[in-house]
Amino acid sequence: MWIFLTDAFLSILDKDGDATTLLVRARRAGDIERVFPGAEVIEGAGTDYRYRARIDREEVAQRMAEQVRGIRYANFKATVKDSRRGEAYLDVWDVMRQAQE
C-alpha cells in the first residue's frame, strides 16, 4: 500500500510472512519517523527503498487511523509544504489523472 501524506510518503507491505509486523518503507529520510516516532529505521538494505522499519501491525493501523481523523483540508496538494515532495506528488496525480477511465 502506498500512503501519500502531506509530510511523508510510505510503502507498507507484508513481507516475509511475519504475522505481527508490517514492513514500512520510505524513500526520504525522516518520513517513517514522522509517522512512527521511535521506529528503528534501517538505512540502505540493498533495495529500491532506502529506509525501512518493521512495525507492529496494530500500531500501523492506529497511526493510519489517526492520519485520517486528522484531515483538516479541502485540497491535499495545497497542503504539501515541501516543494520537491509536492512536485513528485503532482507527477503521480497527473499520471493517475491520465489513467482515469
N, C-alpha and C positions, 0 to 999 in steps of 0.2 A: 504494500500500500504506500503510495506517495502522499505525503502530507505537506501542503504549502501553507505556512503560517506567515504572518507579517514580518517575523524576525527569524524564521528558521525554515529550512526545507529538510524533511526527514523521509527516509525509506525504511519501512517497518515490515519485517517478514519473519516467518517461522523457518529458521534454517537449522539443519542438523537434528531436527526432531525433538528438541527439548520442550517438553510439555509445560514447563513452568515459566519459561522466559521467552522473550522475543528479541530478535536482533534489530537494533535501531542503528541506522547508518546515516551519515551526513557527508556532504562534500566540503563544507566550510567549518572552520574552527569555531567552536562555541555554540553551534546550533543545537547539539544534543544537550549540552549543559543548560542552555536557556530553558528548555522544556523539562529536563530531568536533572535538577540540581543534585550534585553529589554522585552522578553516574561516573563509573570508572571507564573512561573513554580510552580506547586504543587507537593510536595513530599509525597509519601505514601498515596494514596487514597484507599487502600484496594484491589487493583487488582494486576495482574501479572506484570504490568509495573510500576516501582517505581516513574517515573517522567512523568508529563503531563502538557499540556497547551492548552488552546483554542486560536486559532489564525485565524485571518481573512483569508478567502479562497483566496482572491486576493494576499495577502502577501505570503501565502504558494506557490501559483503558481509562483509568481515573484521570490521568493528565489530559487525554484527548477529550474527555467529557468536560473538564474544566475549560479547555480552549473553546469548545462550542458554547458553553454557558457564558463565557466572557466576550462573545461577539457584541460589539457596540458600534458597528459601522454599516453604512449603506452601500459602500463600494470598497471591495477588498483591495484592488490595485492602488487606490488613492491612499491607503494607509501604510504602504511599504515605504519606509524611510530611506533604506539603503539603496542608492541608485543602481548599483551593479546587480543587486538582487531583483530590484524592480524591473530592470531591462530583461533579465533572464525569465522572470515570471511572465512578462509581456510576450516574449517569444513563445513560451508554452501556450499562453492564451491564444495567440494568433494561429499556431498550428492546430489547436483543438477547434478554433472557430472554422478553419478550413475543412476540418474533418466532420463538421456538423452536417447532418443529413437534411 
